[in-house]
């Protein structure tokens, strides 16, 4: 497998060499400030959060603040679709070329896949429909040509895909098969007489479905179909298939389709269905990087194993998952920024004095609703930055090894599955935390929720992705059993270390010097970082080991019995994968804290990391207690410790949100503009003036003055 | 306080005497069937679930199945609003008069508030906008006249409110004050010279906001304002205020407003804002049932305490909460029916044999996602039926006592706050369980989610409501301390029993004969009903006691210190209230199981109740372990026991859903019509025919035949 063939003639870097990632920064000295005086250096933190490609991220964010890229909530579906297509054309025509950045320099791209995604995921700030429509065109359709095509095929089809003169659909999913791509029904049968592939949809369930661009705009599609030649089915391959007349917009002969119509969100994307009735395309339209059919119909591939070949081709999909992880963070930040700004101004119900209503964020329940989500959003961010690194290494070809590809796929699956779920949950919490105002479209959150909803199931259903992650973890455990580690404790530690190491570029986890019980028994009101690490790493090891042992009999069982054994472990598998994702995030959050140069910022980020850890531990508290990892007395203290941390963080909430760099033009929420404070000040001034003038009515039963 | 004055001259009952509620049915004998053979008698269960007013519920459900009442997803906001107004007119003109059923018989109503709500909550099946628009007109605007007006005022204003010739707004909430109604800024100052009230909005935060009917259709409003007369502020009262010219639709002089515009859902309801600039209404426009102002400006009320008077007037709101609890159940049933029907047909990924893909519901994770929600939806239903009983007792005047009113308000708050949250969570889970198909509007769930979203914060924010519940529980605990119970165990048991008794019409909880530890230590793979009862009741008692004790110092503290003490307990307060709601539901679910005559149905419902109990216990497992209620070995078994129960319930899933009586015309989801099975059968037949004809391509690497 050659993986560097398309990245060779790099143009001069469009950007200066990447800033070192947090892990590369020397560990900072312990905080010297008095914690009570700790302040966040908002500007510096903002710059850090811009990440490794600040220029591209900042440029995309600036784009998203321009009204021409904003979602217009008043449009009909037809108008919205047309507008988003126009917006995509503007992006394609933009001199900064961010949407081309991933593609080969020889075709006008920048050979910078990581930088491209950094910018791409900010597009959601304008309109998630724009992000997804752009993702379909450049991240899926063009990317399939780039990833699965030969250099000649790239030269032929990429330019028109890049400049949007050929809008394209990525025709993988079928009505009958979503995440199970291996089972698609569409076939592409080679006909040696004409040297053509015959692309065919044999039954209704094999219609391609949910494809962006398919309902209206696509004139071509990258179609995934089972390649059949000489009577042999070589499994799923990708074909370049023209589908519409570019001039008239009419389907080409043999191609048909249907509009998916209204959706819960993303109404600016024209999703639709496609079917093929013996549609003939030239032999050269098989995207042939990983598999080729000669004129005589003989099949060759550089990848011997059909299974490995299939997963290699599907590897093109990982880009989508990486970018959705980033977009989930973007959306969470928008929701939280709105809710936190409003919650810091809005007052409701009497406080200590009757005329002094309490600010929402000064309620314990309101802090509980929002502040742990700020912490988790930071955790998402730091993990996502590492995911981008890994993605850039692999897709730029600068560090493309089978191991890194596998790590990338596992980490992307773990991050996407958990961050998109988190984003939805967070947006809903934010919407409710803003009360009735949160329900108004003018305050943005419901609209964002609707658009983000499908992130949970597209580009790989979250449940399916978590299962993939868990199978990798269990596989690693199997390898550990074959290694020299023999004691149960050793095995567990080995697994935890290795699983995490793998995903973190083998930056070894600091080995736990003590047992879990020792580590968490140390004095202090909150678990320190080492105790957190031990608790979270040991949890993954223990869960993976339990599942791996329970699954072992399935290897020698009849299929039906194996299925039953698997069924009994499926819930635990998913659970282990979630725990793994939390551990990875905790680790990368901690590395980022340690690498923060400003002492005040480091202190506050440390508290925030503690909040993340305690939130994760509290969510799974029963596991820790039932499995003897936490004494009940320690477990009982978690809730109070978390609440105390949230009180300590309360004064920093607005700073932590401000560091995200979201302006009013990004938030576009009437309640997050300070309007609430203006109204409150006016009301208080009214009552004060009334009292001063002696015109305030007495309260019934109040003593007469 | 007289509460029966408006129900006296009852017309002949429109419906035969109510069927006995489940608790009144003699406890059935233990199941005699072999559990493995247990079958649900779907028709009988369906009839039971129609509840106490089957005629009205069935009629409303039949209405909702008529296309004229369906939500049309293609309409613009303006068209949708107009259509929903027309639908309301059709309801008003319907000979069955369900929307009038609650009102006094002397004005054409039926004196049947419970039957009215039973029908009302089914309207959400057609279009939640229709339900809410109808709720604004008859449940809030007209209901305020009915509940807060004198008989003369009812005679004057109710007929035109009932027949919709005067569409009205319920002008309570202000931009600056949502659930905190006591703090509204609008004033109604009595002018004895003209014998008028001057209704005035003193500042922007006091604009009435989020009012249904206010943006376009309302020509009058019931306006909540602070009544000021002779220089004294008597607190919030309700006034009948014309706001628009019925002929032109123009605002009357001094009245202004604003459209709330697009919302996350319920776009068929014209929510808007209203303000008043010294608008004069006659003295007689004060709805005077609980407070009167004489010509000379002197104020009188039958309720001495301003606080109690305020809460009595707000009692009119409880009807909305009761009905939202019902609608939350309705929406949950729709989502689950769609997801379960689809999940029982959809196949994905290979099963025991390569050609035999596995039905989604045969995956452990899919069962976990859906079946516990079926159980919780049944629990919601049985509790809701009891809530309707209580509501009917109080609002019909047939059993209106201060204690019952207080019970009704507490139970409504506890049920509404938890069921609306559950409905949203369930709809989202159902949408994701249907994959990409779930995101299409043609499959209904996203649309329903959008409409239900605001149920979590209107008619009382869920967090605020749970706090009200908790304060009641803590108050009851305080009374218990004053009673003769002296030992800690006795106190806890007293509180749990009493809190639940209170809400269940004082049907005493069976006293726990053993301690919790004894009860749950009995043999058996699953906790039996008695063990479940003890665990859940004791949990409420323990949580309430802990909070009550922690709050006690606040009684003698300075306001600021008291606020701090409260803040430390707020999270625990909300948690206790949720636990309480779960206990109430468990108890009423259990009563319904015991009252089920058919043995097979009783057996299956019993498992379902066990699933509910284990789900609740698993959610809070850490509490049970950390607080010594469950040994770790027992706690560790919960997950497996729950999974085993779900496997046992799997064959009954479709029956349990069928008993809800939802037809294709209620679900209106393309994936819940059997279409998926048709597609799958076609695909399988295709492959079978191909194999039979010897035309199937060989799989690569498969042995040559």
Interface residues (C-beta under 8 A of the other chain):
Chain A: X73 X74 X76 X173 X175 X176 X177 X178 X179 X180 X183 X185 X202 X203 X204 X205 X206 X209 X210 X226 X228 X231 X232 X233 X234 X235 X260 X261 X262 X263 X264 X265 X306 X348 X349 X350 X351 X352 X353 X357 X358 X362 X363 X364 X365 X368 X424 X428 X431 X432 X435 X436 X438 X439 X440 X441 X442 X445 X446 X447 X449 X450 X453 X454 X456 X457 X458 X461 X462 X463 X558 X559 X560 X562 X563 X567 X568 X569 X570 X571 X574 X618 X621 X622 X625 X626 X627 X628 X632 X635 X636 X639 X643 X679 X680 X682 X683 X686 X697 X698 X699 X700 X701
Chain B: X73 X74 X76 X173 X175 X176 X177 X178 X179 X180 X183 X185 X202 X203 X204 X205 X206 X209 X210 X226 X228 X231 X232 X233 X234 X235 X260 X261 X262 X263 X264 X265 X306 X348 X349 X350 X351 X352 X353 X357 X358 X362 X363 X364 X365 X368 X424 X428 X431 X432 X435 X436 X438 X439 X440 X441 X442 X445 X446 X447 X449 X450 X453 X454 X456 X457 X458 X461 X462 X463 X558 X559 X560 X562 X563 X567 X568 X569 X570 X571 X572 X574 X618 X621 X622 X625 X626 X627 X628 X632 X635 X636 X639 X643 X678 X679 X680 X682 X683 X686 X697 X698 X699 X700 X701
